[in-house]
Amino acid sequence: MTLTSTATVRGQAAANVTVSVPASGERMIGPLQPDLLQNAADGLCAVGYSSATSVTVAAIRI
């Protein structure tokens, strides 16, 4: 799973946050830092994953 970074540090793009989730595994990721991941245009975080087969994704705001 990849969370796309929107931040820059001294003019350089910050690295994306990547998390490995094994087959049939689960991961709870967070809390997320808005200054690193929040898109300025819509306030959302871009989340990508390499497989969509048998995948369940949930975004939860607490």
All heavy atoms as TSV, in Angstrom:
chain	resi	resn	atom	element	x	y	z
A	1	MET	N	N	0.846	-1.136	0.000
A	1	MET	CA	C	0.000	0.000	0.000
A	1	MET	C	C	0.907	1.218	0.000
A	1	MET	O	O	1.939	1.229	0.664
A	1	MET	CB	C	-0.896	-0.076	1.225
A	1	MET	CG	C	-1.433	1.171	1.716
A	1	MET	SD	S	-2.543	0.837	3.075
A	1	MET	CE	C	-3.807	1.916	2.628
A	2	THR	N	N	0.540	2.232	-0.762
A	2	THR	CA	C	1.333	3.461	-0.835
A	2	THR	C	C	0.458	4.659	-0.524
A	2	THR	O	O	-0.612	4.826	-1.104
A	2	THR	CB	C	1.942	3.632	-2.237
A	2	THR	OG1	O	2.749	2.501	-2.541
A	2	THR	CG2	C	2.787	4.885	-2.324
A	3	LEU	N	N	0.925	5.483	0.408
A	3	LEU	CA	C	0.286	6.758	0.713
A	3	LEU	C	C	1.161	7.820	0.056
A	3	LEU	O	O	2.339	7.936	0.365
A	3	LEU	CB	C	0.214	6.978	2.223
A	3	LEU	CG	C	-0.526	5.885	3.001
A	3	LEU	CD1	C	-0.348	6.087	4.491
A	3	LEU	CD2	C	-1.977	5.871	2.636
A	4	THR	N	N	0.593	8.581	-0.855
A	4	THR	CA	C	1.355	9.537	-1.641
A	4	THR	C	C	1.642	10.799	-0.841
A	4	THR	O	O	0.723	11.486	-0.389
A	4	THR	CB	C	0.604	9.892	-2.930
A	4	THR	OG1	O	0.341	8.682	-3.639
A	4	THR	CG2	C	1.422	10.826	-3.799
A	5	SER	N	N	2.919	11.097	-0.682
A	5	SER	CA	C	3.336	12.287	0.050
A	5	SER	C	C	3.131	13.535	-0.795
A	5	SER	O	O	3.355	13.529	-2.004
A	5	SER	CB	C	4.812	12.172	0.431
A	5	SER	OG	O	5.256	13.369	1.025
A	6	THR	N	N	2.691	14.610	-0.161
A	6	THR	CA	C	2.523	15.894	-0.850
A	6	THR	C	C	3.496	16.940	-0.311
A	6	THR	O	O	3.509	18.065	-0.770
A	6	THR	CB	C	1.082	16.413	-0.666
A	6	THR	OG1	O	0.809	16.529	0.731
A	6	THR	CG2	C	0.079	15.476	-1.313
A	7	ALA	N	N	4.323	16.558	0.657
A	7	ALA	CA	C	5.205	17.499	1.337
A	7	ALA	C	C	6.537	17.660	0.620
A	7	ALA	O	O	6.969	16.789	-0.134
A	7	ALA	CB	C	5.462	17.028	2.767
A	8	THR	N	N	7.167	18.795	0.881
A	8	THR	CA	C	8.539	19.014	0.437
A	8	THR	C	C	9.356	19.472	1.632
A	8	THR	O	O	8.844	20.134	2.546
A	8	THR	CB	C	8.635	20.080	-0.677
A	8	THR	OG1	O	8.081	21.294	-0.193
A	8	THR	CG2	C	7.903	19.639	-1.931
A	9	VAL	N	N	10.616	19.098	1.621
A	9	VAL	CA	C	11.554	19.504	2.662
A	9	VAL	C	C	12.747	20.130	1.967
A	9	VAL	O	O	13.421	19.476	1.161
A	9	VAL	CB	C	12.009	18.295	3.519
A	9	VAL	CG1	C	13.024	18.722	4.550
A	9	VAL	CG2	C	10.804	17.628	4.171
A	10	ARG	N	N	12.965	21.412	2.224
A	10	ARG	CA	C	14.050	22.157	1.580
A	10	ARG	C	C	14.002	22.025	0.060
A	10	ARG	O	O	15.006	21.837	-0.602
A	10	ARG	CB	C	15.402	21.711	2.122
A	10	ARG	CG	C	15.574	21.994	3.581
A	10	ARG	CD	C	16.942	21.616	4.063
A	10	ARG	NE	N	17.005	21.795	5.488
A	10	ARG	CZ	C	17.801	21.106	6.276
A	10	ARG	NH1	N	18.617	20.210	5.777
A	10	ARG	NH2	N	17.803	21.330	7.566
A	11	GLY	N	N	12.799	22.050	-0.489
A	11	GLY	CA	C	12.614	22.001	-1.931
A	11	GLY	C	C	12.610	20.607	-2.528
A	11	GLY	O	O	12.397	20.455	-3.727
A	12	GLN	N	N	12.823	19.569	-1.729
A	12	GLN	CA	C	12.834	18.191	-2.220
A	12	GLN	C	C	11.560	17.481	-1.791
A	12	GLN	O	O	11.116	17.631	-0.655
A	12	GLN	CB	C	14.048	17.435	-1.666
A	12	GLN	CG	C	15.377	18.044	-2.046
A	12	GLN	CD	C	15.609	17.987	-3.545
A	12	GLN	OE1	O	15.396	16.950	-4.169
A	12	GLN	NE2	N	16.021	19.093	-4.131
A	13	ALA	N	N	10.992	16.702	-2.694
A	13	ALA	CA	C	9.771	15.958	-2.370
A	13	ALA	C	C	10.052	14.921	-1.290
A	13	ALA	O	O	11.059	14.226	-1.336
A	13	ALA	CB	C	9.235	15.279	-3.615
A	14	ALA	N	N	9.177	14.855	-0.299
A	14	ALA	CA	C	9.284	13.834	0.746
A	14	ALA	C	C	8.891	12.483	0.149
A	14	ALA	O	O	8.088	12.409	-0.779
A	14	ALA	CB	C	8.369	14.181	1.919
A	15	ALA	N	N	9.465	11.419	0.688
A	15	ALA	CA	C	9.184	10.068	0.185
A	15	ALA	C	C	7.753	9.651	0.516
A	15	ALA	O	O	7.201	10.044	1.550
A	15	ALA	CB	C	10.165	9.076	0.790
A	16	ASN	N	N	7.185	8.851	-0.362
A	16	ASN	CA	C	5.872	8.278	-0.096
A	16	ASN	C	C	5.976	7.311	1.077
A	16	ASN	O	O	7.036	6.757	1.344
A	16	ASN	CB	C	5.351	7.528	-1.322
A	16	ASN	CG	C	5.036	8.446	-2.470
A	16	ASN	OD1	O	4.755	9.625	-2.281
A	16	ASN	ND2	N	5.086	7.924	-3.677
A	17	VAL	N	N	4.873	7.097	1.757
A	17	VAL	CA	C	4.812	6.134	2.856
A	17	VAL	C	C	4.338	4.811	2.267
A	17	VAL	O	O	3.287	4.752	1.627
A	17	VAL	CB	C	3.826	6.615	3.950
A	17	VAL	CG1	C	3.700	5.582	5.050
A	17	VAL	CG2	C	4.268	7.968	4.502
A	18	THR	N	N	5.130	3.755	2.454
A	18	THR	CA	C	4.738	2.446	1.943
A	18	THR	C	C	4.607	1.456	3.094
A	18	THR	O	O	5.376	1.504	4.056
A	18	THR	CB	C	5.752	1.901	0.920
A	18	THR	OG1	O	7.033	1.815	1.535
A	18	THR	CG2	C	5.835	2.792	-0.301
A	19	VAL	N	N	3.618	0.587	2.988
A	19	VAL	CA	C	3.343	-0.413	4.018
A	19	VAL	C	C	3.079	-1.741	3.310
A	19	VAL	O	O	2.246	-1.802	2.407
A	19	VAL	CB	C	2.118	-0.025	4.868
A	19	VAL	CG1	C	1.825	-1.089	5.912
A	19	VAL	CG2	C	2.315	1.335	5.511
A	20	SER	N	N	3.799	-2.781	3.718
A	20	SER	CA	C	3.557	-4.112	3.152
A	20	SER	C	C	2.435	-4.799	3.916
A	20	SER	O	O	2.432	-4.808	5.142
A	20	SER	CB	C	4.822	-4.968	3.254
A	20	SER	OG	O	5.810	-4.470	2.409
A	21	VAL	N	N	1.507	-5.364	3.169
A	21	VAL	CA	C	0.404	-6.118	3.762
A	21	VAL	C	C	0.418	-7.495	3.099
A	21	VAL	O	O	0.155	-7.603	1.904
A	21	VAL	CB	C	-0.959	-5.434	3.534
A	21	VAL	CG1	C	-2.070	-6.219	4.192
A	21	VAL	CG2	C	-0.924	-3.993	4.044
A	22	PRO	N	N	0.738	-8.540	3.852
A	22	PRO	CA	C	0.795	-9.876	3.250
A	22	PRO	C	C	-0.589	-10.375	2.848
A	22	PRO	O	O	-1.602	-9.883	3.342
A	22	PRO	CB	C	1.387	-10.737	4.370
A	22	PRO	CG	C	1.054	-10.013	5.626
A	22	PRO	CD	C	1.038	-8.553	5.279
A	23	ALA	N	N	-0.615	-11.355	1.956
A	23	ALA	CA	C	-1.881	-11.963	1.547
A	23	ALA	C	C	-2.628	-12.448	2.779
A	23	ALA	O	O	-2.033	-13.002	3.701
A	23	ALA	CB	C	-1.609	-13.133	0.600
A	24	SER	N	N	-3.902	-12.196	2.820
A	24	SER	CA	C	-4.778	-12.546	3.949
A	24	SER	C	C	-4.400	-11.809	5.231
A	24	SER	O	O	-4.829	-12.192	6.312
A	24	SER	CB	C	-4.779	-14.060	4.201
A	24	SER	OG	O	-5.237	-14.747	3.065
A	25	GLY	N	N	-3.581	-10.771	5.130
A	25	GLY	CA	C	-3.173	-10.008	6.306
A	25	GLY	C	C	-3.987	-8.749	6.486
A	25	GLY	O	O	-4.777	-8.371	5.624
A	26	GLU	N	N	-3.770	-8.124	7.618
A	26	GLU	CA	C	-4.445	-6.864	7.927
A	26	GLU	C	C	-3.421	-5.871	8.453
A	26	GLU	O	O	-2.450	-6.256	9.091
A	26	GLU	CB	C	-5.512	-7.068	9.002
A	26	GLU	CG	C	-6.651	-7.946	8.591
A	26	GLU	CD	C	-7.681	-8.101	9.701
A	26	GLU	OE1	O	-7.523	-7.483	10.771
A	26	GLU	OE2	O	-8.639	-8.841	9.486
A	27	ARG	N	N	-3.662	-4.609	8.215
A	27	ARG	CA	C	-2.825	-3.553	8.770
A	27	ARG	C	C	-3.712	-2.371	9.133
A	27	ARG	O	O	-4.605	-1.994	8.374
A	27	ARG	CB	C	-1.780	-3.068	7.773
A	27	ARG	CG	C	-0.710	-4.068	7.442
A	27	ARG	CD	C	0.221	-4.282	8.629
A	27	ARG	NE	N	1.298	-5.175	8.296
A	27	ARG	CZ	C	1.272	-6.490	8.463
A	27	ARG	NH1	N	0.191	-7.072	8.926
A	27	ARG	NH2	N	2.309	-7.224	8.149
A	28	MET	N	N	-3.450	-1.801	10.285
A	28	MET	CA	C	-4.090	-0.557	10.691
A	28	MET	C	C	-2.979	0.490	10.596
A	28	MET	O	O	-1.932	0.333	11.219
A	28	MET	CB	C	-4.606	-0.668	12.118
A	28	MET	CG	C	-5.506	0.454	12.512
A	28	MET	SD	S	-7.086	0.310	11.704
A	28	MET	CE	C	-8.121	-0.009	13.073
A	29	ILE	N	N	-3.193	1.517	9.797
A	29	ILE	CA	C	-2.150	2.512	9.536
A	29	ILE	C	C	-2.639	3.865	10.037
A	29	ILE	O	O	-3.707	4.317	9.668
A	29	ILE	CB	C	-1.844	2.586	8.033
A	29	ILE	CG1	C	-1.435	1.203	7.532
A	29	ILE	CG2	C	-0.766	3.607	7.751
A	29	ILE	CD1	C	-1.489	1.068	6.047
A	30	GLY	N	N	-1.842	4.490	10.868
A	30	GLY	CA	C	-2.213	5.809	11.347
A	30	GLY	C	C	-1.797	6.009	12.778
A	30	GLY	O	O	-1.267	5.084	13.390
A	31	PRO	N	N	-1.984	7.159	13.303
A	31	PRO	CA	C	-2.616	8.318	12.661
A	31	PRO	C	C	-1.721	8.893	11.561
A	31	PRO	O	O	-0.502	8.758	11.608
A	31	PRO	CB	C	-2.794	9.308	13.802
A	31	PRO	CG	C	-1.750	8.950	14.802
A	31	PRO	CD	C	-1.541	7.471	14.669
A	32	LEU	N	N	-2.348	9.499	10.586
A	32	LEU	CA	C	-1.630	10.092	9.457
A	32	LEU	C	C	-1.404	11.574	9.709
A	32	LEU	O	O	-2.247	12.245	10.293
A	32	LEU	CB	C	-2.427	9.890	8.171
A	32	LEU	CG	C	-2.774	8.438	7.832
A	32	LEU	CD1	C	-3.624	8.386	6.565
A	32	LEU	CD2	C	-1.529	7.601	7.677
A	33	GLN	N	N	-0.289	12.073	9.241
A	33	GLN	CA	C	0.068	13.475	9.438
A	33	GLN	C	C	-0.385	14.313	8.241
A	33	GLN	O	O	0.100	14.110	7.126
A	33	GLN	CB	C	1.580	13.618	9.619
A	33	GLN	CG	C	2.115	12.856	10.814
A	33	GLN	CD	C	1.452	13.286	12.106
A	33	GLN	OE1	O	1.296	14.476	12.366
A	33	GLN	NE2	N	1.019	12.326	12.902
A	34	PRO	N	N	-1.311	15.240	8.431
A	34	PRO	CA	C	-1.817	16.048	7.316
A	34	PRO	C	C	-0.722	16.824	6.583
A	34	PRO	O	O	-0.769	16.938	5.361
A	34	PRO	CB	C	-2.801	17.016	7.976
A	34	PRO	CG	C	-3.171	16.380	9.258
A	34	PRO	CD	C	-1.978	15.565	9.678
A	35	ASP	N	N	0.272	17.329	7.296
A	35	ASP	CA	C	1.307	18.120	6.631
A	35	ASP	C	C	2.176	17.278	5.697
A	35	ASP	O	O	2.853	17.809	4.836
A	35	ASP	CB	C	2.170	18.860	7.647
A	35	ASP	CG	C	2.900	17.941	8.610
A	35	ASP	OD1	O	2.462	16.790	8.806
A	35	ASP	OD2	O	3.910	18.377	9.192
A	36	LEU	N	N	2.131	15.967	5.827
A	36	LEU	CA	C	2.894	15.076	4.960
A	36	LEU	C	C	2.050	14.539	3.801
A	36	LEU	O	O	2.540	14.382	2.695
A	36	LEU	CB	C	3.444	13.895	5.769
A	36	LEU	CG	C	4.209	12.821	5.016
A	36	LEU	CD1	C	5.472	13.415	4.385
A	36	LEU	CD2	C	4.571	11.677	5.937
A	37	LEU	N	N	0.769	14.284	4.042
A	37	LEU	CA	C	-0.030	13.525	3.078
A	37	LEU	C	C	-1.248	14.235	2.509
A	37	LEU	O	O	-1.812	13.798	1.518
A	37	LEU	CB	C	-0.503	12.219	3.743
A	37	LEU	CG	C	0.620	11.304	4.233
A	37	LEU	CD1	C	0.062	10.231	5.135
A	37	LEU	CD2	C	1.373	10.704	3.067
A	38	GLN	N	N	-1.689	15.318	3.099
A	38	GLN	CA	C	-2.941	15.960	2.683
A	38	GLN	C	C	-2.769	16.773	1.408
A	38	GLN	O	O	-1.896	17.632	1.315
A	38	GLN	CB	C	-3.434	16.856	3.809
A	38	GLN	CG	C	-4.807	17.409	3.599
A	38	GLN	CD	C	-5.273	18.185	4.819
A	38	GLN	OE1	O	-4.495	18.903	5.436
A	38	GLN	NE2	N	-6.525	18.027	5.167
A	39	ASN	N	N	-3.620	16.509	0.425
A	39	ASN	CA	C	-3.624	17.255	-0.815
A	39	ASN	C	C	-4.237	18.632	-0.544
A	39	ASN	O	O	-5.342	18.734	-0.017
A	39	ASN	CB	C	-4.447	16.494	-1.861
A	39	ASN	CG	C	-4.463	17.173	-3.200
A	39	ASN	OD1	O	-4.683	18.374	-3.311
A	39	ASN	ND2	N	-4.249	16.394	-4.233
A	40	ALA	N	N	-3.534	19.683	-0.915
A	40	ALA	CA	C	-4.000	21.047	-0.644
A	40	ALA	C	C	-5.302	21.375	-1.371
A	40	ALA	O	O	-6.109	22.155	-0.888
A	40	ALA	CB	C	-2.923	22.050	-1.037
A	41	ALA	N	N	-5.534	20.766	-2.530
A	41	ALA	CA	C	-6.719	21.096	-3.325
A	41	ALA	C	C	-8.009	20.547	-2.725
A	41	ALA	O	O	-9.031	21.208	-2.743
A	41	ALA	CB	C	-6.550	20.572	-4.755
A	42	ASP	N	N	-7.958	19.320	-2.197
A	42	ASP	CA	C	-9.200	18.714	-1.716
A	42	ASP	C	C	-9.124	18.203	-0.273
A	42	ASP	O	O	-10.109	17.722	0.271
A	42	ASP	CB	C	-9.654	17.583	-2.640
A	42	ASP	CG	C	-8.626	16.472	-2.781
A	42	ASP	OD1	O	-7.686	16.390	-1.960
A	42	ASP	OD2	O	-8.762	15.676	-3.725
A	43	GLY	N	N	-7.951	18.282	0.356
A	43	GLY	CA	C	-7.807	17.864	1.748
A	43	GLY	C	C	-7.738	16.362	1.957
A	43	GLY	O	O	-7.779	15.890	3.085
A	44	LEU	N	N	-7.640	15.607	0.861
A	44	LEU	CA	C	-7.627	14.155	0.964
A	44	LEU	C	C	-6.222	13.585	0.831
A	44	LEU	O	O	-5.301	14.262	0.394
A	44	LEU	CB	C	-8.532	13.553	-0.120
A	44	LEU	CG	C	-9.990	14.000	-0.085
A	44	LEU	CD1	C	-10.737	13.406	-1.268
A	44	LEU	CD2	C	-10.639	13.616	1.227
A	45	CYS	N	N	-6.064	12.314	1.172
A	45	CYS	CA	C	-4.809	11.585	1.054
A	45	CYS	C	C	-4.953	10.562	-0.070
A	45	CYS	O	O	-5.947	9.841	-0.117
A	45	CYS	CB	C	-4.509	10.883	2.381
A	45	CYS	SG	S	-3.119	9.759	2.316
A	46	ALA	N	N	-3.973	10.500	-0.977
A	46	ALA	CA	C	-4.013	9.521	-2.069
A	46	ALA	C	C	-3.470	8.188	-1.579
A	46	ALA	O	O	-2.376	8.112	-1.031
A	46	ALA	CB	C	-3.194	10.015	-3.251
A	47	VAL	N	N	-4.268	7.134	-1.756
A	47	VAL	CA	C	-3.898	5.787	-1.326
A	47	VAL	C	C	-3.895	4.882	-2.550
A	47	VAL	O	O	-4.854	4.859	-3.317
A	47	VAL	CB	C	-4.915	5.239	-0.293
A	47	VAL	CG1	C	-4.564	3.825	0.117
A	47	VAL	CG2	C	-4.986	6.153	0.915
A	48	GLY	N	N	-2.802	4.138	-2.728
A	48	GLY	CA	C	-2.719	3.206	-3.848
A	48	GLY	C	C	-2.331	1.826	-3.355
A	48	GLY	O	O	-1.705	1.681	-2.311
A	49	TYR	N	N	-2.734	0.814	-4.100
A	49	TYR	CA	C	-2.364	-0.550	-3.754
A	49	TYR	C	C	-2.182	-1.333	-5.044
A	49	TYR	O	O	-2.775	-1.017	-6.075
A	49	TYR	CB	C	-3.383	-1.203	-2.821
A	49	TYR	CG	C	-4.819	-0.888	-3.124
A	49	TYR	CD1	C	-5.573	-1.723	-3.932
A	49	TYR	CD2	C	-5.422	0.261	-2.617
A	49	TYR	CE1	C	-6.890	-1.433	-4.228
A	49	TYR	CE2	C	-6.744	0.556	-2.904
A	49	TYR	CZ	C	-7.463	-0.291	-3.708
A	49	TYR	OH	O	-8.768	0.001	-3.997
A	50	SER	N	N	-1.337	-2.364	-4.988
A	50	SER	CA	C	-0.941	-3.066	-6.203
A	50	SER	C	C	-1.892	-4.177	-6.615
A	50	SER	O	O	-1.797	-4.679	-7.715
A	50	SER	CB	C	0.466	-3.633	-6.033
A	50	SER	OG	O	0.496	-4.550	-4.959
A	51	SER	N	N	-2.781	-4.602	-5.758
A	51	SER	CA	C	-3.712	-5.672	-6.104
A	51	SER	C	C	-5.104	-5.305	-5.639
A	51	SER	O	O	-5.290	-4.811	-4.540
A	51	SER	CB	C	-3.292	-6.985	-5.441
A	51	SER	OG	O	-4.244	-7.990	-5.691
A	52	ALA	N	N	-6.072	-5.560	-6.495
A	52	ALA	CA	C	-7.449	-5.260	-6.118
A	52	ALA	C	C	-8.270	-6.541	-5.946
A	52	ALA	O	O	-9.463	-6.491	-5.709
A	52	ALA	CB	C	-8.089	-4.362	-7.171
A	53	THR	N	N	-7.621	-7.687	-6.063
A	53	THR	CA	C	-8.309	-8.965	-5.905
A	53	THR	C	C	-8.407	-9.313	-4.439
A	53	THR	O	O	-7.401	-9.352	-3.733
A	53	THR	CB	C	-7.551	-10.072	-6.646
A	53	THR	OG1	O	-7.406	-9.700	-8.007
A	53	THR	CG2	C	-8.278	-11.395	-6.557
A	54	SER	N	N	-9.601	-9.535	-3.958
A	54	SER	CA	C	-9.838	-9.903	-2.554
A	54	SER	C	C	-9.259	-8.874	-1.589
A	54	SER	O	O	-8.662	-9.218	-0.575
A	54	SER	CB	C	-9.262	-11.283	-2.253
A	54	SER	OG	O	-9.869	-12.248	-3.083
A	55	VAL	N	N	-9.425	-7.612	-1.921
A	55	VAL	CA	C	-8.906	-6.535	-1.072
A	55	VAL	C	C	-10.091	-5.748	-0.507
A	55	VAL	O	O	-11.012	-5.392	-1.243
A	55	VAL	CB	C	-7.985	-5.586	-1.867
A	55	VAL	CG1	C	-7.585	-4.389	-1.044
A	55	VAL	CG2	C	-6.768	-6.338	-2.346
A	56	THR	N	N	-10.037	-5.469	0.780
A	56	THR	CA	C	-11.010	-4.594	1.409
A	56	THR	C	C	-10.249	-3.421	1.995
A	56	THR	O	O	-9.289	-3.615	2.729
A	56	THR	CB	C	-11.780	-5.324	2.532
A	56	THR	OG1	O	-12.435	-6.458	1.957
A	56	THR	CG2	C	-12.801	-4.415	3.169
A	57	VAL	N	N	-10.669	-2.207	1.672
A	57	VAL	CA	C	-10.001	-0.995	2.142
A	57	VAL	C	C	-11.029	-0.136	2.861
A	57	VAL	O	O	-12.146	0.017	2.402
A	57	VAL	CB	C	-9.395	-0.210	0.952
A	57	VAL	CG1	C	-8.751	1.063	1.440
A	57	VAL	CG2	C	-8.415	-1.068	0.191
A	58	ALA	N	N	-10.625	0.432	4.002
A	58	ALA	CA	C	-11.507	1.328	4.734
A	58	ALA	C	C	-10.717	2.538	5.198
A	58	ALA	O	O	-9.607	2.400	5.686
A	58	ALA	CB	C	-12.117	0.622	5.933
A	59	ALA	N	N	-11.276	3.703	5.012
A	59	ALA	CA	C	-10.685	4.938	5.540
A	59	ALA	C	C	-11.575	5.385	6.696
A	59	ALA	O	O	-12.783	5.567	6.536
A	59	ALA	CB	C	-10.633	6.014	4.469
A	60	ILE	N	N	-10.972	5.531	7.858
A	60	ILE	CA	C	-11.734	5.839	9.064
A	60	ILE	C	C	-11.216	7.133	9.671
A	60	ILE	O	O	-10.017	7.295	9.849
A	60	ILE	CB	C	-11.607	4.702	10.101
A	60	ILE	CG1	C	-12.078	3.395	9.477
A	60	ILE	CG2	C	-12.371	5.012	11.364
A	60	ILE	CD1	C	-11.722	2.174	10.281
A	61	ARG	N	N	-12.111	8.032	9.987
A	61	ARG	CA	C	-11.719	9.280	10.644
A	61	ARG	C	C	-12.168	9.190	12.100
A	61	ARG	O	O	-13.332	8.945	12.388
A	61	ARG	CB	C	-12.388	10.470	9.983
A	61	ARG	CG	C	-11.959	11.772	10.599
A	61	ARG	CD	C	-12.566	12.919	9.834
A	61	ARG	NE	N	-11.985	14.143	10.326
A	61	ARG	CZ	C	-12.036	15.276	9.681
A	61	ARG	NH1	N	-12.658	15.352	8.526
A	61	ARG	NH2	N	-11.497	16.349	10.180
A	62	ILE	N	N	-11.210	9.366	12.984
A	62	ILE	CA	C	-11.498	9.259	14.415
A	62	ILE	C	C	-11.343	10.620	15.058
A	62	ILE	O	O	-10.450	11.345	14.810
A	62	ILE	CB	C	-10.563	8.243	15.095
A	62	ILE	CG1	C	-10.795	6.875	14.470
A	62	ILE	CG2	C	-10.799	8.205	16.582
A	62	ILE	CD1	C	-9.864	5.817	14.964
